[in-house]
């Protein structure tokens, strides 16, 4: 599927390039605006920054808002910087409240004020309700476009009410049942309205056993609730069960994608806003920070090695083998670290099972340590015709894989407790530990037993 999308994007880029090169600007504009906003956004993100402004100028004004919502924050900020106040206000017209809440936070202050002023009272109140919650909470994710009904009315009345509406909000599979005080009491699936006797009341067929989401719930927890209960939409309520809005599956898909991007890019010290086709200088500046951290860890490992210069001068073969131990520990620790970070993200790791998990990973580390220690020892003995080197490197391997397994579990647990994201910082700390322990164990044992 990704390969098909990549090929489609490449074909679109080539077709647009051909149209622009031949000077048929109107033809290029027509081709571009036949695409959906999501496809235009993907196309923009796949172009070098020098070509983006040309393509962006061809996008119809009524599509600009939807395209801006679909693209990454860094590219969005770049495009917004060159747009006039009137263009930005126009781009917000017709946006869903949850999308508008995300979009408005990336605007300059003066533009935000202008956008709020341009909204009618109802839309402004809805937007302010969403903005009052953190962006990564259920309240920040929700849309306020709910349709509510009372439990005492008949299905026939509900049907007539729905016919009066111009259209249903996107991704509507249920209506929400509330009291006159807007207290949530249940949901009414559209299928129940269509398949039951119109004379029945809403209370006769409504679903009272439905998963509600508190507005303060974190977005990753919302995603877990949707996954666990296989939801298409869910009501968002406050602490007093007053209905505030709803979250739909498309919002959750965005959360899941952002979490996945965050985990993958975090391992390299990058953020999900990182733009692949951003100019070289800002990209280099962001990545320089990560390289600086890595340099510190490299100097720490070098300092350990410098303390064993005498050993290295007398036994040159040690220099050939010393990186093997550190490398094995790094890989083993990364495997454990990745699994534990994933478990934390999915809510699988808790206080009740942490001890079991630590013990299990230590056993795995020891088993792999013994297995690969025998393999490495055999190779080293055969290579240098010295069984003592085999003993030393085997012992160092077992020690480092034990430490790597223990660190791979405890580092993310400790960081999570301290509210530090282990996806970003975990690998740096782990690499430092496995490098230092691996080199110290190998060189220390070599000094003690081989000299």
URDA-V944006 format. One record per backbone hydrogen bond with DSSP energy under -0.5 kcal/mol. CO is the residue of the C=O (numbers start at 1). NH is the residue of the N-H. If there is no record, write none. Layout:
{{CO:NH} {CO:NH}}
This chain:
{{1:5} {2:6} {3:7} {4:8} {5:9} {6:10} {7:11} {8:12} {9:13} {10:14} {11:15} {12:16} {13:17} {14:18} {15:19} {16:20} {17:21} {18:22} {19:24} {20:23} {23:25} {24:28} {25:29} {26:30} {27:31} {28:32} {29:33} {30:34} {31:34} {32:35} {36:40} {37:41} {38:42} {39:43} {40:44} {41:45} {42:46} {43:46} {44:47} {48:51} {48:52} {49:53} {51:55} {52:56} {53:57} {54:58} {55:58} {55:59} {56:59} {60:63} {60:64} {61:64} {61:65} {63:67} {64:68} {65:69} {66:70} {67:70} {67:71} {72:76} {73:77} {74:78} {75:79} {76:80} {77:81} {78:82} {79:82} {80:83} {84:88} {85:89} {86:90} {87:91} {88:92} {89:92} {90:93} {92:95} {96:100} {97:101} {98:102} {99:103} {100:104} {101:105} {103:106} {104:107} {108:112} {109:113} {110:114} {111:115} {112:116} {113:117} {114:118} {115:119} {116:119} {120:124} {121:125} {122:126} {123:127} {124:128} {125:129} {126:130} {127:131} {128:132} {130:133} {134:137} {134:140} {136:219} {137:141} {138:142} {143:246} {144:146} {146:148} {147:176} {149:178} {150:153} {151:203} {153:202} {154:158} {155:159} {156:160} {157:161} {158:162} {159:163} {160:164} {161:165} {169:172} {171:173} {173:190} {175:188} {176:149} {176:178} {177:185} {177:186} {179:182} {182:243} {183:179} {186:177} {187:189} {187:207} {188:175} {189:192} {189:193} {190:194} {191:195} {192:196} {197:200} {198:156} {200:155} {201:204} {201:205} {202:205} {202:206} {206:208} {207:187} {208:210} {210:212} {213:237} {214:217} {215:139} {217:138} {218:221} {218:222} {219:223} {220:224} {221:225} {222:226} {223:227} {224:228} {225:229} {226:230} {226:231} {232:249} {233:232} {234:247} {235:213} {236:244} {236:245} {237:215} {238:241} {241:184} {242:238} {245:236} {246:143} {247:234} {248:251} {248:252} {249:253} {250:254} {251:255} {252:256} {253:257} {254:258} {255:259} {256:260} {257:261} {258:262} {259:263} {260:264} {261:265} {262:266} {263:267} {265:268} {265:270} {266:269} {271:274} {274:276} {275:278} {277:49} {279:283} {280:284} {281:285} {282:286} {283:287} {284:288} {285:289} {286:289} {286:290} {287:291} {288:292} {289:293} {290:294} {291:295} {292:296} {293:297} {294:298} {295:299} {296:300} {297:301} {298:302} {299:303} {300:304} {301:305} {302:306} {303:307} {304:307} {305:308} {306:309} {308:312} {309:313} {310:314} {311:315} {314:316} {315:318} {315:319} {316:319} {316:320} {317:321} {318:322} {321:324} {321:325} {322:326} {323:327} {324:328} {325:329} {326:330} {327:331} {328:332} {329:333} {330:334} {331:335} {332:336} {333:337} {334:338} {335:339} {336:340} {337:341} {338:342} {339:343} {340:344} {341:345} {342:346} {343:348} {343:349} {344:347} {348:350} {350:353} {350:354} {353:357} {354:358} {355:359} {356:360} {357:361} {358:362} {359:363} {360:364} {361:365} {362:366} {363:367} {364:368} {365:369} {366:370} {367:371} {368:372} {369:373} {370:374} {371:375} {372:376} {373:377} {374:378} {375:379} {376:380} {377:381} {378:382} {379:383} {380:384} {381:385} {381:386} {386:389} {386:390} {387:391} {388:392} {389:393} {390:394} {391:395} {392:396} {393:397} {394:398} {395:399} {396:400} {397:401} {398:402} {399:403} {400:404} {401:405} {402:406} {403:407} {404:408} {405:409} {406:410} {407:411} {409:413} {410:414} {411:415} {412:416} {413:417} {414:418} {415:420} {416:419} {420:422} {421:424} {421:425} {422:426} {425:429} {426:430} {427:431} {428:432} {429:433} {430:434} {431:435} {432:436} {433:437} {434:438} {435:439} {436:440} {437:441} {438:442} {439:443} {440:444} {441:445} {442:446} {443:447} {444:448} {445:449} {446:450} {446:451} {447:451}}
